[in-house]
């Protein structure tokens, strides 16, 4: 996993260099309607090559390994984009160790300065607060933010599945507005291979003209849609704010170069992680809006469940590594029949039917649907949480669930970079995991483990002691 992790870091840098070279030779190819959308294109590549496009990543990684090892790579790669990225990768060396990626000034990815930030051309409008929900997984935060809020607000999404959820939940939302202009990318532009970008531009542009929102709110800040929306909002003088959704991995492209005016973090500690990578965005420690208050007490009654975070499809781990983790989970469940295990899939990535049925056949394991149970509620019911590489283990510090990290290079690097590696139990075999779970079965031993998490908990809480949702709303409404 270490080599895949480092390759992914290099691939992010290669995508940016690849776009830089294209922009220098044909700058008009990266603009749409005169607007520089190179950062949106880079994010589109992040998502489609490294994120959801796992098959593309695997092809690139296989070519990279074959050329590195001097073996036959199966012929010349036909796809010009993959060939171009591979050529960039072959000319670059690792400029920084992943362990210091978030703190080392020699980080490989370049940062956008103020010249990437469009100038405001108009005064803000007086329409509703527009809340952009890119993924379904953001709905819990969006609902928590708006429940009981005495301002005019509307949800908005271009995703049919998210819009369907708006309807089912009875949320006020803005229907997508049909653009009078059909996307017209130039024949020599990259929008011919990324047609989503001009389509999103037209959809957002039309929507902002009709709705004229006074504020725009987003989540996580890592999507190409976010950059386009913020670019159009800035040109209209509309303030933009994003809420932290999870903890940034070193390889998440959206954790840097955000275009939002403000980014609301769970704590000052995490704000200091984001700030060096987001030179045009102000970080404000509001707290997690899913938490009732910064000093919310832990439950008196000891929870009983063991929460298992199932890995999503992710280039950080090869298929055999994910298979090994799932096999270990099954063995743990079988060895500890007195414990109740709750398996939680990623909201956007379900297991195959075969894998799911294999685990669901165990009498002391049940599956939990993320859409029906916010992660904070799931953690509150859990005595321990175990995962391969997941930011939920960081969120567990704020709960009564003892985090257990199944050893992985990416997971350990994240914990080390945030200063929490010594606070989490790390295991790499079933015997070790079962020993910890057996210890936690005793209430007093579990309580000692929970009490020992006081230090990381302090680093993940905001300093103000007020309800995070109140602070978040105030920050959003600041001019």
C-alpha positions in Angstrom: 0.0 0.0 0.0 2.9 2.3 0.6 3.9 2.4 -3.0 0.3 3.0 -4.2 0.1 5.8 -1.7 3.2 7.5 -3.0 2.2 6.9 -6.6 -1.2 8.6 -5.9 0.6 11.7 -4.5 2.8 11.8 -7.6 -0.3 11.4 -9.8 -2.0 14.5 -8.3 1.1 16.5 -9.0 1.3 15.0 -12.5 -2.3 16.0 -13.3 -1.5 19.6 -12.3 1.7 19.7 -14.3 -0.1 18.1 -17.3 -2.7 20.9 -17.1 0.0 23.6 -16.6 1.8 22.4 -19.8 -1.5 22.4 -21.8 -2.4 25.8 -20.4 0.9 27.3 -21.4 0.8 26.0 -24.9 -2.9 26.6 -25.5 -4.3 28.8 -22.7 -7.7 29.2 -24.5 -8.2 25.4 -24.3 -8.6 25.7 -20.5 -11.1 28.6 -20.5 -14.8 28.6 -21.0 -16.7 31.8 -21.8 -13.4 33.6 -21.0 -13.2 32.1 -17.5 -10.1 30.2 -16.4 -11.5 26.8 -15.3 -8.2 24.9 -15.1 -8.7 24.1 -11.3 -12.1 22.7 -12.1 -10.6 20.5 -14.8 -7.9 19.3 -12.4 -10.5 18.3 -9.8 -12.4 16.6 -12.6 -9.3 14.5 -13.3 -8.8 13.8 -9.6 -12.4 12.4 -9.4 -12.4 10.5 -12.7 -8.8 9.1 -12.6 -8.0 8.7 -8.9 -11.4 8.7 -7.2 -14.3 7.1 -8.8 -12.3 6.1 -11.9 -10.4 3.3 -10.1 -10.1 1.3 -13.3 -8.2 4.2 -14.9 -5.9 4.5 -11.9 -5.2 0.7 -12.0 -4.3 1.0 -15.6 -1.9 3.9 -15.0 -0.4 2.2 -11.9 0.2 -1.1 -13.9 1.9 0.9 -16.6 4.0 2.8 -14.1 5.1 -0.4 -12.3 5.9 -2.2 -15.6 8.1 0.6 -16.9 9.7 1.0 -13.5 10.5 -2.7 -13.3 11.6 -2.8 -17.0 9.0 -5.3 -17.9 6.8 -5.4 -21.0 3.8 -3.1 -20.4 1.7 -4.7 -23.1 2.4 -2.2 -25.9 1.9 1.5 -26.3 -0.9 3.0 -24.3 -3.5 4.3 -26.9 -5.2 6.9 -24.7 -3.4 10.2 -25.1 -4.4 11.4 -21.6 -3.0 8.3 -19.9 0.1 8.5 -22.1 0.6 12.1 -21.3 0.2 11.6 -17.5 2.6 8.7 -17.6 5.2 10.7 -19.4 4.9 13.4 -16.8 5.2 10.9 -14.0 8.4 9.5 -15.5 10.0 12.9 -15.5 9.3 13.6 -11.8 10.8 12.3 -8.6 9.0 12.2 -5.3 9.6 15.7 -3.9 8.6 15.1 -0.4 8.0 12.2 2.0 4.3 11.5 2.5 4.8 11.5 6.2 5.5 15.3 6.1 3.1 16.1 3.2 0.8 18.3 5.2 3.5 20.2 7.1 6.5 20.3 4.7 6.8 23.5 2.7 8.3 21.5 -0.2 4.9 19.8 -0.9 4.6 18.6 -4.5 1.2 20.2 -5.4 1.3 23.8 -6.3 -1.1 26.2 -4.6 -3.3 28.8 -6.4 -2.6 32.3 -5.3 -5.0 35.3 -5.6 -4.6 35.4 -9.4 -6.9 32.4 -9.5 -9.6 34.2 -7.6 -12.0 36.1 -9.8 -12.8 39.7 -8.9 -16.2 40.6 -7.6 -18.2 42.6 -10.2 -21.5 43.1 -8.4 -23.1 43.7 -5.0 -24.6 40.6 -3.3 -28.2 39.8 -4.0 -30.9 39.5 -1.3 -32.3 36.1 -2.3 -32.2 32.9 -0.1 -29.2 31.1 1.3 -28.5 28.5 -1.3 -27.1 25.2 0.1 -25.3 23.0 -2.5 -25.5 19.3 -1.8 -23.1 17.5 -4.2 -23.3 14.0 -2.6 -26.0 12.4 -0.6 -23.6 11.8 2.3 -23.7 15.6 3.0 -27.4 15.6 3.7 -27.0 14.9 7.4 -24.9 18.0 7.9 -27.2 20.1 5.6 -30.3 19.1 7.6 -28.5 19.7 11.0 -27.4 23.2 9.8 -30.8 24.3 8.6 -33.2 22.7 11.2 -34.9 25.6 12.9 -32.9 28.2 11.1 -35.0 31.4 10.7 -33.6 32.5 7.4 -34.9 31.9 3.9 -32.9 28.9 2.5 -33.1 26.4 -0.3 -31.2 23.2 -1.0 -29.8 22.7 -4.5 -28.2 19.9 -6.4 -27.6 18.7 -10.0 -27.7 15.1 -8.8 -31.0 13.3 -9.6 -30.5 10.9 -6.6 -29.9 13.9 -4.2 -33.0 15.7 -5.6 -35.0 12.6 -5.0 -33.9 12.7 -1.3 -34.9 16.3 -1.1 -38.4 15.3 -2.1 -38.6 12.3 0.2 -37.5 14.4 3.2 -39.8 17.3 2.3 -36.9 19.8 2.1 -37.2 23.2 0.4 -35.1 23.0 -2.7 -34.4 24.8 -5.9 -35.1 22.9 -9.1 -32.3 23.1 -11.6 -32.8 26.0 -14.0 -32.6 25.3 -17.7 -29.9 27.4 -19.4 -30.8 29.5 -22.4 -27.3 28.6 -23.7 -26.3 25.1 -24.6 -22.7 24.3 -23.7 -20.5 25.2 -26.7 -16.9 24.0 -26.0 -14.3 24.8 -28.6 -13.2 21.9 -30.6 -9.6 22.2 -29.4 -10.5 22.5 -25.7 -10.3 19.9 -23.0 -14.0 20.3 -22.5 -14.5 17.8 -25.3 -13.3 15.1 -22.9 -14.7 16.7 -19.8 -18.1 17.8 -21.1 -19.5 17.9 -17.5 -17.6 21.2 -16.8 -19.3 23.5 -19.4 -22.6 21.8 -18.6 -22.2 22.6 -14.9 -21.1 26.1 -15.7 -24.2 26.8 -17.7 -26.5 25.2 -15.1 -25.0 27.2 -12.2 -24.9 30.4 -14.2 -28.6 30.2 -15.1 -29.5 29.2 -11.6 -27.7 32.2 -10.0 -29.3 34.6 -12.4 -32.8 33.4 -11.5 -32.4 32.8 -7.7 -30.0 35.6 -6.9 -28.9 34.0 -3.6 -27.4 36.1 -0.8 -25.1 33.3 0.4 -23.9 30.0 -0.9 -23.0 27.1 1.3 -21.2 23.8 0.4 -19.6 20.8 2.0 -16.1 19.5 2.0 -15.1 21.8 -0.9 -13.4 19.1 -3.1 -15.6 18.9 -6.2 -15.1 20.5 -9.6 -18.7 21.7 -9.2 -17.6 23.7 -6.1 -14.9 25.6 -8.0 -17.3 26.5 -10.8 -20.0 27.6 -8.3 -17.6 29.7 -6.3 -16.2 31.3 -9.4 -19.6 32.4 -10.6 -20.6 33.5 -7.1 -17.5 35.6 -6.6 -18.2 37.4 -9.9 -21.6 38.3 -8.5 -20.3 39.3 -5.1 -22.0 36.4 -3.3 -20.1 35.2 -0.2 -19.4 31.4 -0.1 -18.8 29.1 2.9 -18.0 25.4 3.1 -18.3 23.1 6.1 -15.7 20.5 6.9 -17.2 17.0 6.3 -14.4 14.7 7.2 -10.7 14.7 7.9 -8.4 15.4 5.0 -6.3 12.6 3.7 -2.9 13.6 2.2 -4.2 12.5 -1.2 -7.5 14.3 -1.3 -7.2 17.0 -3.9 -10.0 19.1 -2.6 -8.3 19.6 0.7 -6.3 22.3 -0.9 -6.9 25.2 -3.3 -10.5 25.6 -2.3 -12.3 28.6 -3.8 -14.7 29.2 -0.9 -14.4 32.5 1.0 -14.6 30.6 4.4 -14.2 27.1 5.5 -15.7 26.0 8.8 -13.6 23.4 10.6 -14.3 21.3 13.6 -11.4 22.8 15.5 -8.5 25.2 15.4 -6.1 22.3 15.2 -7.7 21.0 12.0 -7.9 24.6 10.7 -4.1 24.8 11.0 -4.0 21.6 8.8 -6.1 23.2 6.1 -4.8 26.8 6.1 -1.4 26.3 4.4 -3.1 24.6 1.5 -5.9 27.1 1.0 -4.3 30.6 0.6 -7.5 32.3 -0.5 -9.8 30.7 2.1 -10.3 31.7 5.7 -10.7 28.9 8.2 -13.0 29.4 11.2 -13.3 26.8 14.0 -17.1 26.3 14.3 -17.2 22.7 15.4 -19.1 19.9 13.8 -22.7 20.9 13.2 -23.8 17.3 13.9 -22.6 17.7 17.5 -24.9 19.5 19.9 -22.1 21.4 21.6 -18.4 21.5 22.1 -18.7 20.2 25.7 -21.4 17.6 25.1 -21.1 14.9 27.8 -20.3 11.3 26.8 -23.1 8.8 27.4 -23.4 7.3 30.9 -24.5 3.9 29.8 -21.7 2.0 28.1 -22.5 1.2 24.4 -22.2 -2.3 23.2 -21.8 -2.4 19.4 -18.5 -2.8 17.5 -18.7 -0.6 14.4 -16.9 -1.9 11.3 -16.2 0.7 8.6 -16.1 -1.3 5.4 -13.5 0.1 2.9 -14.8 1.8 -0.3 -13.4 1.3 -3.7 -10.2 3.3 -3.4 -6.8 3.2 -5.2 -5.1 3.3 -1.9 -5.6 -0.4 -1.4 -5.4 -3.2 -4.0 -8.2 -5.6 -4.3 -6.2 -8.3 -2.4 -5.7 -5.9 0.6 -9.4 -5.1 0.8 -10.1 -8.9 0.5 -7.7 -9.6 3.3 -9.4 -7.0 5.6 -12.9 -8.3 4.9 -11.6 -11.9 5.6 -10.2 -10.6 8.9 -13.5 -9.0 9.8 -15.3 -12.2 9.2 -12.9 -14.2 11.4 -13.2 -11.6 14.2 -16.9 -11.8 14.1 -16.8 -15.6 14.2 -14.3 -15.7 17.1 -16.4 -13.3 19.3 -20.0 -14.5 19.2 -20.8 -12.5 22.4 -20.2 -9.2 20.6 -22.6 -7.5 18.2 -20.8 -6.2 15.1 -22.4 -3.5 12.9 -21.0 -3.2 9.4 -21.3 0.2 7.7 -20.7 0.6 4.0 -19.5 3.8 2.4 -22.6 5.9 1.3 -21.4 6.0 -2.3 -19.8 2.5 -2.6 -21.6 -0.7 -1.6 -20.0 -4.1 -1.4 -20.8 -6.6 -4.1 -23.8 -8.8 -3.5 -21.6 -11.8 -3.0 -19.3 -10.1 -0.4 -22.3 -8.6 1.4 -24.1 -11.9 1.6 -20.9 -13.6 2.9 -20.8 -11.2 5.9 -24.5 -10.9 6.4 -24.7 -14.7 7.0 -23.0 -14.2 10.4 -25.6 -14.2 13.2 -23.9 -11.5 15.3 -23.3 -9.1 12.4 -25.8 -6.7 10.9 -25.6 -4.1 8.2 -26.4 -0.5 8.8 -27.7 1.8 6.1 -25.8 5.1 6.3 -28.8 7.1 5.0 -30.8 6.0 8.0 -28.2 6.5 10.7 -25.8 9.5 10.9 -22.2 8.5 11.6 -22.3 10.5 14.9 -25.3 8.4 16.1 -23.7 5.2 15.0 -20.5 6.1 16.9 -22.6 6.9 20.0 -24.0 3.4 20.0 -20.6 1.8 19.6 -18.0 0.6 22.1 -15.3 0.4 19.4 -14.8 1.2 15.7 -12.4 -0.5 13.4 -11.4 0.4 9.9 -8.7 0.1 7.3 -8.4 3.8 6.1 -11.2 6.0 7.1 -11.6 9.4 8.7 -14.4 7.9 10.9 -11.5 6.8 13.2 -10.8 10.5 13.8 -14.4 11.3 14.4 -14.4 8.5 17.0 -12.2 10.6 19.3 -15.3 12.8 19.9 -17.4 9.8 20.8 -17.3 6.9 23.3 -16.1 4.5 20.6 -12.5 3.4 20.9 -10.8 3.6 17.5 -8.9 0.6 16.2 -6.9 1.1 13.0 -6.2 -2.0 10.9 -2.6 -1.3 9.9 -2.3 0.5 6.6 0.3 2.9 5.3 -2.3 5.5 4.4 -4.1 5.3 7.7 -0.9 5.5 9.8 0.3 8.4 7.7 -2.9 10.3 8.3 -2.8 9.7 12.0 0.9 10.6 12.3 0.4 13.8 10.3 -2.4 14.9 12.5 -0.5 14.0 15.7 -2.9 11.2 16.7 -1.0 8.0 15.9 -0.1 7.3 19.6 -3.8 7.7 20.5 -5.2 5.0 18.3 -4.8 1.2 18.6 -3.1 -0.2 15.6 -3.4 -3.9 14.7 -2.4 -6.0 11.8 -3.7 -9.4 12.6 -6.9 -11.0 13.9 -5.4 -12.1 17.2 -4.4 -8.5 18.1 -7.9 -7.1 17.2 -9.6 -9.8 19.2 -7.4 -9.1 22.2 -8.4 -5.4 22.2 -12.1 -6.2 21.7 -11.9 -8.7 24.5 -10.4 -6.2 26.8 -13.1 -3.6 25.9 -15.8 -6.1 26.7 -15.1 -5.1 30.3 -16.8 -1.8 31.2 -14.0 -0.5 33.4 -11.3 -1.3 30.8 -13.4 0.4 28.1 -13.9 3.5 30.3 -10.1 3.7 30.8 -9.6 3.6 27.0 -12.2 6.3 26.5 -10.7 8.6 29.2 -7.3 8.2 27.5 -8.7 9.9 24.4 -9.0 13.2 26.2 -6.0 14.7 24.5 -7.0 14.1 20.8 -10.6 15.1 21.8 -9.4 18.5 22.9 -7.6 19.0 19.5 -10.9 18.2 17.7 -13.2 20.5 19.6 -13.7 24.2 18.9 -12.5 26.7 21.5 -15.7 28.6 22.0 -17.9 26.1 24.0 -21.0 27.1 22.0 -23.3 25.0 19.9 -21.4 24.5 16.6 -24.6 25.0 14.5 -25.0 28.4 16.0 -21.5 29.5 15.3 -21.7 28.0 11.7 -24.9 30.0 11.0 -23.3 33.2 12.2 -20.2 32.7 10.1 -22.2 32.0 7.0 -24.2 35.2 7.4 -21.2 37.5 8.0 -20.8 39.8 5.0 
